[in-house]
Amino acid sequence: MIRARTLLGASVVLALGALGVWYQMRVANQSAPSAAAPAIPVTAARAQLENVPVLLNGLGNVTPFNRVIVHVRVDGELQEVNFTEGQNVKQGEVLAQIDPRPFQAQLDQARATKAHDEAQLANAKLDLDRYTTLVAKGYATRQSVDTQKALVAQLEASIRGDQAAIDNAQTQLSYTTITSPLDGRTGMRLIDRGNIVHANDPSGLVVITQVHPIAVLFSVPQDHLQDIITAMRETSLKVFAYSRDDKTKLAEGTLLLVDNQIDTSTGMIRLKAVFPNDNDMLWPGEFVHARLQLEIRNNAVTVPAEVVQRGPHDLYVYVVNGNSTVERRAVQVGPVQNGVAVIDKGLLVGEQVVTDGQFKLKPGAKVAITALPGETKPAPSAREAANNK
């Protein structure tokens, strides 16, 4: 019995001692200052004021402004080919020559027929004058005069027919000299000298494409149709053509027309732009990226596009305050293109925004701004300097 009481007393003493140690440790922890959380390293940039072009992007292809397959219009031997493949030609420049001799003979024959009829007409008119004089004296009948008048009219009609035959023969003869119908560039020769050509040959002689100017056909979503039409009423819209990798600017032109219907299968509207193409940077059949400039947003607040974050209900950015803490601020974002976002509302010029490291942040977090490669740490803005005071 005495031994049990002794063990119980010892247990109570140990429990009270442990409780005292725990209490002293708790008091010590509460009285010790808590360690400050380390600053989170982030990169930042300042909101800038820029003139930002509003662009619509579309994939298109280059097409000749005009394209003509040069056909012969009369049958004959192709005697001469006066162009080289890939040559720039002017409208009216001689491309080829068909043997003109058969057509020249037809023209000479038509002229001879007219001369024959003109001689007969002259004689018929003299006879008509004689019959008219004789009928006045009673030596000829009125019927003879009327018959002679009919003959004169018949010969005059024949001469008009002869002139029409001459005109036709001259036209056929002119077709033996084949000229370019427009300014452009010749393609590959489709038939060689010495061949017999026919007006109904399907292939033609050569294809000429007009490349100065040249056109680009491209498509944009139908949602932008009204914006395009409204902008076209105010001014001529610029279009920029970029290479297939969308990196090299090839040419600058203007929007020529909007197609008269929307493609119901894709919901896209086709546009046509025209380019001077003086440096031959655009080539028929080439695929290009087209950028249609709707307007220029002057004095717009801009930030790098990666600054903008998407929340469950809004878009926001992290703004670095003067005390190196961050603020989560909702913003209204305008056009985003080429890695730059326009901020319509919610941000002032010169404010610092976090560009990298947002996933580690929460409102009020302490940050340490690190410089990007090749940059120095941004200096505080006027607003931040005022806050620090």
C-alpha positions as CSV (number, residue, x, y, z in Angstrom):
1,M,0.0,0.0,0.0
2,I,2.8,2.4,0.9
3,R,4.6,1.4,-2.3
4,A,1.5,2.2,-4.5
5,R,1.1,5.6,-2.9
6,T,4.8,6.4,-3.5
7,L,4.5,5.5,-7.2
8,L,1.4,7.6,-7.6
9,G,3.1,10.6,-6.0
10,A,6.0,10.2,-8.3
11,S,3.8,10.2,-11.3
12,V,2.0,13.3,-10.3
13,V,5.3,15.1,-9.7
14,L,6.5,14.1,-13.2
15,A,3.3,15.3,-14.9
16,L,3.4,18.6,-13.1
17,G,7.1,19.0,-14.2
18,A,6.3,18.2,-17.8
19,L,3.4,20.7,-17.7
20,G,5.7,23.4,-16.4
21,V,8.3,22.8,-19.1
22,W,5.6,23.0,-21.9
23,Y,4.3,26.3,-20.4
24,Q,7.8,27.8,-20.3
25,M,8.5,26.9,-23.9
26,R,5.1,28.3,-25.0
27,V,5.8,31.6,-23.3
28,A,9.3,31.7,-24.8
29,N,7.9,31.1,-28.3
30,Q,5.3,33.8,-27.9
31,S,7.7,36.3,-26.6
32,A,10.3,35.6,-29.4
33,P,9.9,37.9,-32.5
34,S,8.6,36.0,-35.6
35,A,10.9,35.7,-38.6
36,A,9.9,37.9,-41.6
37,A,8.8,36.0,-44.7
38,P,11.5,36.3,-47.5
39,A,10.8,38.6,-50.5
40,I,9.6,36.8,-53.6
41,P,11.9,37.4,-56.6
42,V,9.9,38.7,-59.7
43,T,10.6,40.6,-62.9
44,A,8.7,43.7,-63.7
45,A,8.1,46.3,-66.4
46,R,6.6,49.7,-66.5
47,A,3.3,50.6,-68.3
48,Q,4.2,52.8,-71.3
49,L,2.4,55.3,-73.5
50,E,2.5,54.3,-77.2
51,N,0.7,54.7,-80.5
52,V,-0.6,51.2,-81.2
53,P,-1.9,50.1,-84.6
54,V,-5.0,47.9,-84.4
55,L,-4.5,45.0,-86.8
56,L,-6.5,42.1,-88.1
57,N,-4.5,39.0,-89.2
58,G,-5.4,36.7,-92.0
59,L,-3.8,34.0,-94.1
60,G,-3.9,34.7,-97.8
61,N,-2.3,34.1,-101.2
62,V,-0.9,36.4,-103.8
63,T,-2.8,36.5,-107.1
64,P,-2.0,38.4,-110.3
65,F,-4.0,41.6,-110.7
66,N,-4.8,40.4,-114.2
67,R,-4.0,37.1,-115.9
68,V,-4.3,36.5,-119.7
69,I,-3.8,33.4,-121.8
70,V,-2.6,34.7,-125.2
71,H,-4.4,32.8,-127.9
72,V,-4.0,33.1,-131.7
73,R,-7.1,34.3,-133.5
74,V,-6.3,33.0,-137.0
75,D,-4.8,29.8,-138.4
76,G,-1.4,29.7,-139.9
77,E,2.3,29.0,-139.5
78,L,4.0,30.6,-136.4
79,Q,6.9,32.3,-138.1
80,E,8.4,34.3,-135.3
81,V,8.4,34.3,-131.4
82,N,9.6,37.7,-130.2
83,F,9.6,37.2,-126.5
84,T,11.7,35.3,-124.0
85,E,10.2,33.4,-121.1
86,G,9.9,35.4,-117.9
87,Q,10.2,38.7,-119.8
88,N,8.4,41.9,-118.7
89,V,6.3,43.1,-121.7
90,K,4.3,46.3,-122.3
91,Q,0.8,46.5,-123.6
92,G,0.9,46.4,-127.5
93,E,4.4,44.9,-127.6
94,V,4.8,42.3,-130.4
95,L,5.0,38.7,-129.0
96,A,4.8,36.6,-132.2
97,Q,4.1,36.6,-135.9
98,I,2.0,34.3,-138.0
99,D,2.6,33.9,-141.8
100,P,0.6,36.9,-143.1
101,R,0.7,36.1,-146.9
102,P,-2.6,34.3,-147.2
103,F,-4.4,37.2,-145.3
104,Q,-2.6,39.8,-147.4
105,A,-3.8,38.1,-150.5
106,Q,-7.4,38.2,-149.2
107,L,-7.1,41.9,-148.5
108,D,-5.7,42.6,-152.0
109,Q,-8.6,40.7,-153.6
110,A,-11.2,42.6,-151.5
111,R,-9.6,45.9,-152.6
112,A,-9.6,44.8,-156.3
113,T,-13.3,43.9,-156.1
114,K,-14.1,47.3,-154.6
115,A,-12.2,49.0,-157.4
116,H,-14.1,47.0,-160.0
117,D,-17.4,47.9,-158.5
118,E,-16.4,51.6,-158.2
119,A,-15.6,51.7,-161.9
120,Q,-19.0,50.2,-162.7
121,L,-20.7,52.7,-160.4
122,A,-19.1,55.6,-162.1
123,N,-20.3,54.4,-165.5
124,A,-23.8,53.7,-164.2
125,K,-24.0,57.3,-162.9
126,L,-23.0,58.7,-166.3
127,D,-25.7,56.6,-168.0
128,L,-28.2,57.8,-165.4
129,D,-27.3,61.4,-166.3
130,R,-27.8,60.7,-170.0
131,Y,-31.2,59.0,-169.5
132,T,-32.3,61.8,-167.3
133,T,-31.5,64.3,-170.1
134,L,-33.1,62.2,-172.8
135,V,-36.3,61.7,-170.8
136,A,-36.7,65.4,-170.5
137,K,-36.6,65.7,-174.3
138,G,-38.9,62.8,-174.8
139,Y,-36.2,60.5,-176.3
140,A,-36.2,58.0,-173.4
141,T,-38.8,56.4,-171.1
142,R,-39.2,57.0,-167.4
143,Q,-38.8,53.2,-166.9
144,S,-35.2,53.4,-168.3
145,V,-34.4,56.1,-165.9
146,D,-35.8,54.2,-162.9
147,T,-33.9,51.0,-164.0
148,Q,-30.7,53.0,-164.2
149,K,-31.2,54.5,-160.7
150,A,-31.7,51.0,-159.3
151,L,-28.5,49.9,-160.9
152,V,-26.6,52.8,-159.3
153,A,-28.1,51.9,-155.9
154,Q,-27.1,48.3,-156.4
155,L,-23.5,49.2,-157.2
156,E,-23.3,51.5,-154.3
157,A,-24.5,48.7,-152.0
158,S,-21.9,46.4,-153.5
159,I,-19.2,48.9,-152.8
160,R,-20.3,49.1,-149.2
161,G,-20.1,45.3,-149.0
162,D,-16.6,45.5,-150.6
163,Q,-15.5,47.9,-147.9
164,A,-16.8,45.6,-145.3
165,A,-14.8,42.7,-146.9
166,I,-11.7,45.0,-146.9
167,D,-12.2,45.8,-143.2
168,N,-12.6,42.1,-142.4
169,A,-9.5,41.2,-144.4
170,Q,-7.5,43.9,-142.7
171,T,-8.6,42.7,-139.3
172,Q,-7.7,39.1,-140.1
173,L,-4.3,40.3,-141.3
174,S,-3.8,42.3,-138.1
175,Y,-4.4,39.1,-136.1
176,T,-1.3,37.6,-137.6
177,T,0.8,40.0,-135.5
178,I,0.2,38.9,-131.9
179,T,0.7,41.6,-129.3
180,S,0.5,41.8,-125.5
181,P,-2.9,42.8,-124.2
182,L,-1.5,44.2,-121.0
183,D,1.7,45.1,-119.1
184,G,2.9,42.0,-117.3
185,R,5.4,39.1,-117.2
186,T,5.4,36.3,-119.6
187,G,5.4,32.7,-118.4
188,M,6.7,29.6,-120.1
189,R,6.3,29.4,-123.9
190,L,3.6,26.9,-124.8
191,I,4.3,26.5,-128.5
192,D,7.4,26.8,-130.6
193,R,8.2,28.6,-133.8
194,G,7.4,26.7,-137.0
195,N,4.3,25.0,-135.7
196,I,0.9,25.4,-137.3
197,V,-1.4,27.2,-134.9
198,H,-5.2,27.3,-134.8
199,A,-7.6,29.7,-133.3
200,N,-9.3,26.9,-131.3
201,D,-6.1,25.6,-129.7
202,P,-6.9,25.3,-126.0
203,S,-3.4,25.9,-124.6
204,G,-2.6,29.2,-126.2
205,L,0.8,30.7,-126.9
206,V,1.8,32.1,-123.5
207,V,0.4,33.2,-120.2
208,I,0.9,36.8,-119.1
209,T,0.4,37.9,-115.5
210,Q,0.2,41.4,-114.3
211,V,2.4,41.8,-111.2
212,H,2.7,45.6,-111.1
213,P,0.4,46.0,-109.3
214,I,-0.4,42.7,-107.7
215,A,-3.2,41.5,-105.4
216,V,-3.5,39.5,-102.2
217,L,-6.7,37.6,-101.3
218,F,-7.1,36.8,-97.6
219,S,-9.8,36.1,-95.1
220,V,-10.8,37.3,-91.6
221,P,-13.6,36.3,-89.2
222,Q,-17.0,37.7,-90.1
223,D,-17.2,39.3,-86.6
224,H,-14.9,42.1,-87.8
225,L,-17.0,42.9,-90.9
226,Q,-18.8,46.0,-89.5
227,D,-15.5,47.4,-88.1
228,I,-13.9,47.0,-91.5
229,I,-16.8,48.6,-93.4
230,T,-16.9,51.5,-91.0
231,A,-13.2,52.1,-91.2
232,M,-13.3,52.0,-95.0
233,R,-15.8,54.8,-95.1
234,E,-13.5,57.0,-93.2
235,T,-10.1,56.4,-94.9
236,S,-8.1,54.0,-97.1
237,L,-7.0,51.0,-95.0
238,K,-3.4,49.8,-95.1
239,V,-2.6,46.1,-95.5
240,F,0.8,44.7,-94.7
241,A,2.0,41.4,-96.3
242,Y,4.4,39.2,-94.3
243,S,6.3,36.1,-95.3
244,R,4.9,32.6,-94.6
245,D,6.8,32.5,-91.2
246,D,5.1,35.8,-90.3
247,K,8.4,37.4,-89.5
248,T,9.6,39.3,-92.6
249,K,7.5,42.3,-93.9
250,L,7.3,41.9,-97.7
251,A,5.1,44.8,-98.9
252,E,2.6,47.5,-98.0
253,G,-0.6,48.1,-99.9
254,T,-4.2,49.1,-99.5
255,L,-7.5,47.3,-99.1
256,L,-9.3,47.3,-102.4
257,L,-12.6,45.5,-101.6
258,V,-14.6,43.3,-99.3
259,D,-16.3,40.3,-100.9
260,N,-20.1,40.5,-101.3
261,Q,-20.8,37.4,-99.3
262,I,-19.6,35.5,-96.2
263,D,-18.4,31.9,-96.6
264,T,-21.2,30.0,-94.8
265,S,-19.0,27.0,-94.2
266,T,-16.2,28.8,-92.3
267,G,-17.8,32.1,-91.2
268,M,-15.0,34.0,-92.9
269,I,-15.2,37.1,-95.2
270,R,-12.7,37.4,-98.1
271,L,-10.8,40.6,-98.6
272,K,-8.7,41.8,-101.6
273,A,-5.7,44.1,-101.2
274,V,-3.6,45.7,-103.9
275,F,0.2,46.2,-103.7
276,P,2.4,48.2,-106.1
277,N,5.0,45.4,-105.9
278,D,7.7,47.6,-107.4
279,N,10.5,45.4,-105.9
280,D,8.8,42.1,-106.9
281,M,8.7,40.9,-103.3
282,L,5.3,39.3,-103.9
283,W,4.9,36.5,-106.4
284,P,1.7,34.9,-107.9
285,G,0.6,31.9,-105.9
286,E,2.7,32.7,-102.8
287,F,1.2,32.2,-99.4
288,V,1.5,35.2,-97.1
289,H,0.3,36.6,-93.8
290,A,-1.8,39.7,-94.3
291,R,-2.3,42.3,-91.6
292,L,-5.2,44.8,-92.0
293,Q,-4.7,48.0,-90.1
294,L,-8.1,49.2,-88.9
295,E,-6.9,52.2,-86.9
296,I,-4.1,53.5,-84.7
297,R,-4.7,53.9,-80.9
298,N,-2.8,57.0,-80.1
299,N,-1.4,57.5,-76.6
300,A,-2.5,54.1,-75.4
301,V,-1.3,52.6,-72.1
302,T,0.6,49.3,-73.0
303,V,2.3,46.5,-71.1
304,P,3.8,43.2,-72.2
305,A,1.0,40.7,-72.9
306,E,2.3,38.2,-70.3
307,V,1.5,40.7,-67.6
308,V,-2.3,40.1,-67.9
309,Q,-3.7,37.3,-65.9
310,R,-7.1,35.7,-66.2
311,G,-9.1,35.2,-63.0
312,P,-12.5,33.5,-62.6
313,H,-14.4,36.7,-63.2
314,D,-12.0,39.3,-64.6
315,L,-8.6,40.1,-66.0
316,Y,-6.0,41.4,-63.6
317,V,-2.4,42.4,-63.2
318,Y,0.0,42.5,-60.2
319,V,1.1,46.1,-59.5
320,V,4.2,46.7,-57.5
321,N,3.7,49.4,-54.9
322,G,6.3,51.7,-53.4
323,N,6.8,49.5,-50.4
324,S,7.7,46.5,-52.6
325,T,4.4,44.8,-52.0
326,V,2.1,43.7,-54.8
327,E,-1.5,44.7,-55.4
328,R,-3.9,42.6,-57.5
329,R,-5.7,45.0,-59.7
330,A,-8.5,44.4,-62.2
331,V,-8.0,45.9,-65.7
332,Q,-9.9,46.4,-68.9
333,V,-7.8,45.1,-71.8
334,G,-8.0,46.3,-75.3
335,P,-6.2,44.9,-78.4
336,V,-3.5,42.3,-77.8
337,Q,-1.0,41.8,-80.6
338,N,2.7,41.2,-81.2
339,G,3.3,40.6,-77.5
340,V,1.8,43.9,-76.4
341,A,-1.5,44.5,-74.6
342,V,-3.4,47.8,-74.5
343,I,-4.9,48.6,-71.1
344,D,-8.0,50.7,-71.6
345,K,-8.7,51.0,-67.8
346,G,-7.1,50.2,-64.5
347,L,-3.4,51.1,-65.0
348,L,-1.5,54.4,-65.1
349,V,1.6,55.2,-67.2
350,G,4.8,54.4,-65.3
351,E,3.3,51.9,-62.8
352,Q,5.3,48.8,-62.3
353,V,3.7,45.5,-63.2
354,V,5.0,41.9,-62.6
355,T,5.9,40.2,-65.9
356,D,7.2,36.9,-64.4
357,G,6.6,35.1,-61.2
358,Q,2.9,35.8,-60.8
359,F,2.1,32.2,-59.8
360,K,3.9,32.7,-56.5
361,L,2.2,35.9,-55.5
362,K,-0.9,36.9,-53.5
363,P,-2.1,40.4,-52.7
364,G,0.2,42.1,-50.2
365,A,3.2,39.7,-50.8
366,K,6.7,41.2,-50.5
367,V,8.6,41.1,-53.8
368,A,12.2,41.7,-54.9
369,I,12.4,42.9,-58.5
370,T,15.2,41.3,-60.5
371,A,16.4,42.8,-63.7
372,L,15.8,41.0,-67.0
373,P,19.0,40.0,-69.0
374,G,20.5,43.2,-70.4
375,E,18.3,45.5,-68.3
376,T,18.8,47.2,-65.0
377,K,16.3,47.3,-62.1
378,P,13.6,49.8,-63.0
379,A,13.8,53.1,-61.2
380,P,10.8,54.0,-59.0
381,S,8.1,56.0,-60.7
382,A,7.1,59.5,-59.6
383,R,4.0,58.0,-57.9
384,E,6.1,55.4,-56.1
385,A,8.6,58.1,-55.0
386,A,5.8,60.2,-53.5
387,N,4.5,57.1,-51.7
388,N,7.9,56.4,-50.2
389,K,8.0,59.9,-48.7
